[in-house]
Amino acid sequence: MYKIQTLNKISSKGLDLMPRDMYEIASEIGHPDGIILRSFKMHDMDLPKSLKAVARAGAGVNNIPIEKCTEKGVVVFNTPGANANSVKELVFTGMLLSARKVKEALEWIPTLDGTGDEVPKLVEKGKSQFTGTEISGKKIGVVGLGAIGVMVANTATALGMEVLGFDPFITVDNAWDLHHSITRCRSIDELLAECDYISLHVPLNDNTKGLLNKERFKNINRNVVILNFARGGLVNNADLKEAINEGKVSCYVTDFPDQELLQTKNVINLPHLGASTEEAEENCAVMAANQLKDFLESGNIKNSVNFPECDLPFTTDHRLIIANKNIPNMVGQISSIIAVDGINIQDMVNKHKNDLAYNIINIDGEIAEATIEKIRNIDGILMVRFFKKER
């Protein structure tokens, strides 16, 4: 019986994938094997010794202590792309809000209250102050061509926009998904100088913090609209306010409000609605549950942020999974210990990611606890599990 702790409300469409004869699921549970969460901050949480994996029903993992998990051999999953359509739709909502001055118009309409039969006449007289622009024919620069960025770029193309993209780390799969008409820029500055709209879709890290700053605003096209539905911190707020005052930025639409921008003119703040749809929450929960279930029952890893992707079909009824630091002779030491115990390796796969390695080893029989303990005692071993194939 696997124990799963939920640290946030998780869609039943995901949790129902875990049969109750094999899984006990609760928000308060002792000795959990796995944790599923959304935005709960785990940094001050003591990780249970029983914990094997954490699944984030969403893409961002800033709320999870990745380093601490890695040191303990705990695999951390996220769900890239599961909420991509939800975020994409909100990006275009933000774009249209800025292009058609919808926010300002909505704020003006209630001021007509009390004018009675004059309302239609006042509407016709006052609507000219909200004249906007069409997005068709405009240029949009998409920074970051992951799951969301690709969908934004392709939808913008379908809406008649000219699309420029920048992502030095684009994957082959995402490149194949891009519409053929999209122009790939060699640098972010090349993109900024050309576009009427800039849409950000990159993670927040040391390299991207303050990605749009005073230096970059010097090169930006005048009256540009910046759409940030990726992460707070990608735009330097002080430099942004200066760019707005100078007319370089006509509007900033963000899904990550903070105190500094709440009362700033030409800033549209949305309360982090990107993934706040029923469909996105269900999709994230389903992907998180499937990944956690596959790992607990077979040791396979997909969409981990700290360990390499690794998958091996069962060719025997018994399996070892081992996580270790990626240092020389680890596989040799492991196989030698298994051989001394008289166990034959039928099949295995070894994958590495940066300084970590992960092994799935199909063996032809039971393995003694003493042998497993010998493997655990190898310097650099982070985690060892042995289990039988569920039938």
RAVEN-V989140 format. One record per residue. RES is the residue in three letters. PHI is phi in degrees with one decimal (NA if undefined). PSI is psi in whole degrees, 0 to 359 (999 if undefined). OMEGA is omega in radians with two decimals (* if undefined). Layout:
<<RES | PHI | PSI | OMEGA> <RES | PHI | PSI | OMEGA>>
This chain:
<<MET | NA | 122 | 3.08> <TYR | -90.6 | 141 | 3.11> <LYS | -106.9 | 127 | -3.10> <ILE | -120.1 | 127 | 3.08> <GLN | -103.4 | 131 | 3.07> <THR | -103.6 | 122 | -3.12> <LEU | -95.0 | 350 | 3.01> <ASN | -137.4 | 170 | 3.02> <LYS | -68.7 | 124 | -3.10> <ILE | -117.0 | 136 | -3.12> <SER | -53.9 | 136 | 3.13> <SER | -63.1 | 337 | 3.12> <LYS | -64.0 | 332 | 3.06> <GLY | -84.1 | 311 | -3.08> <LEU | -64.4 | 330 | -3.14> <ASP | -68.3 | 348 | 3.09> <LEU | -74.3 | 346 | -3.13> <MET | -100.7 | 104 | -3.06> <PRO | -61.0 | 138 | -3.03> <ARG | -72.4 | 348 | 3.05> <ASP | -80.0 | 349 | 3.11> <MET | -117.8 | 340 | -3.03> <TYR | -129.6 | 135 | 2.96> <GLU | -108.5 | 123 | -3.02> <ILE | -124.2 | 128 | 3.14> <ALA | -161.8 | 159 | 3.09> <SER | -77.3 | 331 | 3.06> <GLU | -118.5 | 111 | -3.08> <ILE | -152.8 | 140 | -3.14> <GLY | -88.0 | 147 | 3.06> <HIS | 52.9 | 55 | -3.13> <PRO | -69.5 | 144 | 2.99> <ASP | -82.5 | 328 | -3.11> <GLY | -142.4 | 156 | 3.07> <ILE | -125.9 | 135 | 2.97> <ILE | -116.8 | 134 | -3.12> <LEU | -150.1 | 170 | 3.00> <ARG | -115.9 | 274 | -3.03> <SER | -105.4 | 358 | -3.13> <PHE | -54.3 | 133 | -3.12> <LYS | -87.2 | 115 | -3.06> <MET | -93.3 | 357 | -2.96> <HIS | -60.4 | 327 | 3.14> <ASP | -95.2 | 9 | -3.07> <MET | -91.5 | 137 | 3.02> <ASP | -76.9 | 125 | -3.12> <LEU | -77.9 | 123 | 3.12> <PRO | -61.9 | 146 | 3.11> <LYS | -62.2 | 334 | -3.12> <SER | -75.3 | 345 | -2.97> <LEU | -67.1 | 129 | -3.14> <LYS | -112.9 | 332 | -3.07> <ALA | -157.1 | 152 | 3.04> <VAL | -125.3 | 129 | 3.13> <ALA | -117.2 | 119 | 3.12> <ARG | -93.6 | 119 | 3.10> <ALA | -80.4 | 74 | -3.07> <GLY | 161.2 | 176 | -3.06> <ALA | -89.7 | 317 | -3.07> <GLY | -73.5 | 141 | -3.13> <VAL | -126.8 | 24 | 3.13> <ASN | -64.0 | 340 | -3.13> <ASN | -88.1 | 4 | -3.10> <ILE | -116.7 | 133 | 3.13> <PRO | -77.0 | 83 | -3.01> <ILE | -58.4 | 313 | -3.10> <GLU | -60.6 | 314 | -3.12> <LYS | -62.7 | 319 | 3.10> <CYS | -62.9 | 315 | -3.10> <THR | -61.8 | 316 | 3.14> <GLU | -58.5 | 329 | -3.11> <LYS | -95.5 | 6 | 3.13> <GLY | 72.9 | 23 | 3.13> <VAL | -90.0 | 123 | -3.12> <VAL | -82.6 | 131 | -3.14> <VAL | -110.7 | 125 | 3.14> <PHE | -108.1 | 151 | 2.88> <ASN | -129.8 | 183 | -3.03> <THR | -127.8 | 67 | -3.11> <PRO | -62.0 | 132 | 3.09> <GLY | 90.4 | 344 | -3.08> <ALA | -66.8 | 328 | 3.12> <ASN | -107.4 | 15 | -3.02> <ALA | -59.9 | 316 | -3.11> <ASN | -66.1 | 321 | 3.12> <SER | -60.8 | 314 | 3.13> <VAL | -66.7 | 317 | -3.14> <LYS | -56.3 | 315 | -3.12> <GLU | -63.2 | 324 | 3.12> <LEU | -71.6 | 327 | 3.06> <VAL | -57.6 | 315 | -3.13> <PHE | -74.6 | 333 | 2.98> <THR | -61.1 | 313 | 3.12> <GLY | -63.0 | 320 | 3.13> <MET | -62.1 | 315 | -3.14> <LEU | -70.1 | 326 | 3.05> <LEU | -58.5 | 318 | -3.11> <SER | -75.7 | 323 | -3.07> <ALA | -71.1 | 324 | -3.03> <ARG | -106.6 | 9 | 3.12> <LYS | 53.1 | 40 | -3.09> <VAL | -64.0 | 318 | -3.12> <LYS | -59.5 | 312 | -3.13> <GLU | -64.0 | 321 | 3.14> <ALA | -65.5 | 319 | 3.12> <LEU | -64.9 | 326 | 3.12> <GLU | -72.6 | 331 | -3.10> <TRP | -77.7 | 320 | -3.04> <ILE | -52.3 | 315 | -3.13> <PRO | -62.8 | 341 | 3.13> <THR | -70.3 | 347 | 3.11> <LEU | -84.6 | 355 | -3.12> <ASP | -58.1 | 132 | 3.13> <GLY | 98.4 | 356 | -3.13> <THR | -91.2 | 1 | 3.00> <GLY | 58.0 | 234 | -3.07> <ASP | -69.4 | 351 | -3.14> <GLU | -79.2 | 350 | -3.05> <VAL | -53.8 | 308 | -3.11> <PRO | -58.5 | 319 | -3.13> <LYS | -66.2 | 318 | -3.14> <LEU | -66.8 | 325 | 3.09> <VAL | -62.0 | 312 | -3.14> <GLU | -63.7 | 324 | -3.13> <LYS | -72.2 | 324 | -3.00> <GLY | -94.1 | 348 | -3.01> <LYS | -66.9 | 339 | -3.09> <SER | -63.7 | 336 | -3.14> <GLN | -71.3 | 350 | -3.12> <PHE | -112.9 | 22 | 3.09> <THR | -60.4 | 130 | -3.09> <GLY | -118.3 | 204 | 3.13> <THR | -133.1 | 157 | 3.04> <GLU | -86.7 | 152 | 3.12> <ILE | -88.2 | 338 | 3.10> <SER | -61.3 | 133 | -3.14> <GLY | 89.7 | 351 | 3.13> <LYS | -87.1 | 163 | 3.12> <LYS | -99.5 | 133 | 3.05> <ILE | -122.6 | 135 | 3.07> <GLY | -105.3 | 124 | -3.13> <VAL | -105.5 | 115 | -3.12> <VAL | -99.3 | 109 | -3.05> <GLY | 102.4 | 110 | -3.06> <LEU | -114.7 | 55 | 2.97> <GLY | -85.5 | 204 | -3.07> <ALA | -58.1 | 314 | -3.11> <ILE | -73.2 | 313 | -3.12> <GLY | -57.7 | 319 | 3.11> <VAL | -63.3 | 317 | 3.14> <MET | -65.2 | 320 | 3.09> <VAL | -63.2 | 314 | -3.12> <ALA | -62.1 | 314 | -3.12> <ASN | -67.9 | 321 | 3.12> <THR | -67.9 | 320 | 3.10> <ALA | -60.7 | 321 | 3.08> <THR | -61.0 | 316 | -3.13> <ALA | -64.1 | 333 | -3.13> <LEU | -88.4 | 7 | 3.06> <GLY | 88.1 | 16 | 3.12> <MET | -91.7 | 154 | 3.01> <GLU | -89.6 | 127 | -2.98> <VAL | -115.4 | 129 | 3.00> <LEU | -115.6 | 140 | -3.13> <GLY | -128.4 | 149 | 3.06> <PHE | -138.8 | 125 | 3.05> <ASP | -165.7 | 103 | -3.12> <PRO | -69.6 | 347 | -3.07> <PHE | -116.1 | 24 | -3.10> <ILE | -59.5 | 138 | 3.12> <THR | -81.3 | 161 | 3.12> <VAL | -61.3 | 316 | -3.12> <ASP | -61.1 | 316 | 3.14> <ASN | -67.8 | 325 | 3.09> <ALA | -62.9 | 320 | 3.10> <TRP | -64.3 | 329 | -3.09> <ASP | -77.7 | 343 | -3.11> <LEU | -71.4 | 141 | 3.05> <HIS | -61.7 | 143 | -3.04> <HIS | -63.7 | 340 | -3.06> <SER | -83.4 | 352 | -3.06> <ILE | -76.2 | 131 | -3.13> <THR | -89.4 | 127 | 3.11> <ARG | -93.6 | 123 | -3.13> <CYS | -87.4 | 153 | -3.13> <ARG | -85.3 | 341 | 3.13> <SER | -149.1 | 160 | 3.11> <ILE | -68.1 | 327 | -3.13> <ASP | -66.6 | 325 | 3.07> <GLU | -61.0 | 319 | -3.14> <LEU | -69.1 | 316 | -3.08> <LEU | -61.9 | 325 | -3.07> <ALA | -72.2 | 344 | -2.99> <GLU | -102.9 | 336 | -2.78> <CYS | -102.7 | 153 | 3.04> <ASP | -88.1 | 332 | 3.11> <TYR | -130.0 | 141 | 3.05> <ILE | -123.4 | 124 | 3.13> <SER | -117.8 | 123 | -3.05> <LEU | -95.6 | 131 | -3.14> <HIS | -145.0 | 54 | 3.12> <VAL | -124.3 | 156 | 3.09> <PRO | -72.4 | 160 | 3.05> <LEU | -93.0 | 120 | 3.06> <ASN | -150.8 | 187 | -3.09> <ASP | -61.2 | 330 | -3.11> <ASN | -81.8 | 336 | -3.06> <THR | -108.9 | 352 | 3.12> <LYS | -61.3 | 129 | -3.09> <GLY | 64.6 | 33 | -3.13> <LEU | -54.0 | 317 | 3.03> <LEU | -98.4 | 112 | -3.07> <ASN | -138.6 | 187 | -3.05> <LYS | -55.0 | 316 | -3.13> <GLU | -63.7 | 318 | -3.12> <ARG | -71.6 | 325 | 3.14> <PHE | -65.4 | 338 | 3.09> <LYS | -64.4 | 327 | -3.07> <ASN | -93.7 | 356 | -2.99> <ILE | -77.8 | 150 | 3.08> <ASN | -66.2 | 142 | -3.12> <ARG | -66.0 | 149 | 3.10> <ASN | 61.4 | 30 | -3.14> <VAL | -75.0 | 151 | 3.01> <VAL | -105.8 | 128 | 3.12> <ILE | -107.3 | 128 | -3.14> <LEU | -113.9 | 116 | -3.13> <ASN | -118.9 | 96 | 3.07> <PHE | -115.9 | 26 | -3.11> <ALA | -104.5 | 293 | -3.11> <ARG | -158.4 | 143 | 2.98> <GLY | -66.0 | 148 | 3.14> <GLY | 99.4 | 346 | 3.11> <LEU | -72.3 | 337 | -3.13> <VAL | -116.2 | 131 | 3.07> <ASN | -74.9 | 114 | -3.01> <ASN | -62.4 | 316 | -3.13> <ALA | -62.8 | 317 | 3.13> <ASP | -68.5 | 325 | 3.09> <LEU | -62.9 | 314 | -3.12> <LYS | -61.1 | 321 | 3.09> <GLU | -64.8 | 319 | 3.13> <ALA | -66.5 | 325 | 3.08> <ILE | -65.5 | 315 | -3.13> <ASN | -63.7 | 329 | -3.13> <GLU | -84.4 | 353 | -3.13> <GLY | 84.1 | 6 | 3.09> <LYS | -70.6 | 321 | 3.11> <VAL | -112.9 | 121 | -3.13> <SER | -85.3 | 333 | -3.14> <CYS | -159.9 | 142 | 3.05> <TYR | -123.0 | 120 | 3.13> <VAL | -111.2 | 122 | -3.09> <THR | -134.0 | 147 | 3.08> <ASP | -98.2 | 10 | -3.07> <PHE | -132.3 | 76 | -3.11> <PRO | -65.9 | 149 | 2.92> <ASP | -144.2 | 166 | -2.99> <GLN | -53.5 | 321 | -3.04> <GLU | -62.8 | 335 | -3.04> <LEU | -112.4 | 1 | -3.03> <LEU | -62.0 | 324 | -3.09> <GLN | -109.9 | 16 | -3.11> <THR | -82.0 | 130 | 3.13> <LYS | -63.5 | 144 | 3.12> <ASN | 67.5 | 24 | 3.01> <VAL | -118.5 | 126 | 3.07> <ILE | -106.3 | 113 | -3.14> <ASN | -99.8 | 126 | 3.05> <LEU | -114.1 | 145 | -3.01> <PRO | -83.3 | 59 | 3.08> <HIS | 51.0 | 60 | -3.08> <LEU | -96.3 | 0 | -2.99> <GLY | -48.0 | 311 | -3.09> <ALA | -104.5 | 13 | -3.06> <SER | -88.0 | 64 | 2.97> <THR | -130.6 | 154 | 3.11> <GLU | -58.2 | 319 | -3.09> <GLU | -65.6 | 317 | -3.12> <ALA | -65.1 | 317 | -3.14> <GLU | -63.5 | 321 | 3.10> <GLU | -67.4 | 314 | -3.12> <ASN | -61.1 | 317 | 3.14> <CYS | -65.2 | 318 | -3.13> <ALA | -64.6 | 318 | 3.14> <VAL | -64.2 | 314 | -3.13> <MET | -65.8 | 316 | -3.14> <ALA | -61.8 | 315 | -3.12> <ALA | -64.5 | 317 | -3.14> <ASN | -63.1 | 318 | -3.13> <GLN | -67.1 | 317 | 3.13> <LEU | -65.7 | 317 | -3.13> <LYS | -62.2 | 315 | -3.13> <ASP | -62.8 | 320 | 3.14> <PHE | -68.0 | 314 | -3.10> <LEU | -65.7 | 324 | -3.05> <GLU | -90.0 | 338 | -3.07> <SER | -134.8 | 344 | -3.08> <GLY | 85.8 | 357 | 3.12> <ASN | -68.5 | 145 | -3.12> <ILE | -123.3 | 127 | 3.02> <LYS | -139.1 | 133 | 3.13> <ASN | 63.3 | 45 | 3.00> <SER | -91.2 | 143 | 3.13> <VAL | -91.0 | 347 | -3.12> <ASN | -119.9 | 336 | 3.13> <PHE | -117.0 | 157 | -3.10> <PRO | -70.4 | 152 | 3.02> <GLU | -65.8 | 137 | -3.06> <CYS | -155.8 | 131 | -3.08> <ASP | -146.6 | 134 | 3.09> <LEU | -147.2 | 126 | 3.07> <PRO | -64.6 | 152 | 3.04> <PHE | -71.0 | 122 | 3.01> <THR | -112.0 | 353 | 3.04> <THR | -137.8 | 178 | 3.13> <ASP | -92.9 | 359 | -3.07> <HIS | -129.6 | 144 | -3.02> <ARG | -150.0 | 141 | 2.97> <LEU | -110.3 | 138 | 2.94> <ILE | -122.2 | 137 | -3.03> <ILE | -137.9 | 129 | 3.02> <ALA | -110.6 | 138 | -3.10> <ASN | -152.8 | 166 | 3.01> <LYS | -69.2 | 144 | -3.06> <ASN | -82.8 | 80 | -3.13> <ILE | -125.8 | 159 | -3.05> <PRO | -60.5 | 149 | 2.99> <ASN | 68.8 | 17 | 3.10> <MET | -67.9 | 313 | -3.12> <VAL | -63.4 | 322 | 3.12> <GLY | -62.8 | 316 | 3.13> <GLN | -64.3 | 317 | -3.11> <ILE | -63.9 | 312 | -3.09> <SER | -66.2 | 328 | 3.12> <SER | -65.5 | 317 | 3.14> <ILE | -65.0 | 319 | 3.12> <ILE | -63.7 | 319 | -3.11> <ALA | -64.8 | 320 | 3.14> <VAL | -60.4 | 328 | -3.14> <ASP | -81.0 | 1 | 3.11> <GLY | 77.3 | 20 | 3.14> <ILE | -97.6 | 133 | -3.14> <ASN | -95.1 | 132 | 3.06> <ILE | -84.6 | 118 | -3.14> <GLN | -85.8 | 325 | -3.07> <ASP | -163.5 | 147 | 3.07> <MET | -157.1 | 159 | 3.04> <VAL | -138.3 | 140 | 3.13> <ASN | -127.0 | 124 | 3.12> <LYS | -127.6 | 152 | 3.10> <HIS | -131.8 | 155 | 3.10> <LYS | -143.4 | 111 | -3.07> <ASN | 54.9 | 243 | -3.06> <ASP | -94.8 | 9 | -3.07> <LEU | -118.0 | 151 | 3.06> <ALA | -132.3 | 156 | -3.10> <TYR | -141.6 | 136 | -3.07> <ASN | -127.1 | 135 | 2.95> <ILE | -116.7 | 124 | -3.04> <ILE | -127.0 | 115 | 3.04> <ASN | -85.5 | 124 | -3.11> <ILE | -120.8 | 164 | -2.96> <ASP | -95.2 | 16 | 3.09> <GLY | -179.4 | 184 | 3.10> <GLU | -63.1 | 153 | 3.10> <ILE | -126.4 | 138 | -3.06> <ALA | -69.7 | 147 | 3.10> <GLU | -59.6 | 326 | 3.12> <ALA | -63.2 | 324 | 3.11> <THR | -68.7 | 317 | 3.09> <ILE | -60.0 | 319 | -3.14> <GLU | -64.7 | 324 | 3.08> <LYS | -61.9 | 320 | 3.12> <ILE | -65.9 | 317 | 3.13> <ARG | -58.8 | 329 | -3.07> <ASN | -82.9 | 356 | 3.05> <ILE | -66.1 | 133 | 3.13> <ASP | -61.8 | 124 | 3.14> <GLY | 103.6 | 354 | 3.09> <ILE | -77.3 | 131 | -3.13> <LEU | -104.3 | 329 | -3.07> <MET | -162.7 | 140 | 3.04> <VAL | -135.2 | 134 | 3.04> <ARG | -135.8 | 144 | 3.04> <PHE | -127.9 | 134 | 3.07> <PHE | -155.7 | 164 | 3.10> <LYS | -96.6 | 153 | 3.06> <LYS | -66.1 | 130 | 3.09> <GLU | -72.3 | 137 | -3.14> <ARG | -121.9 | 999 | *>>
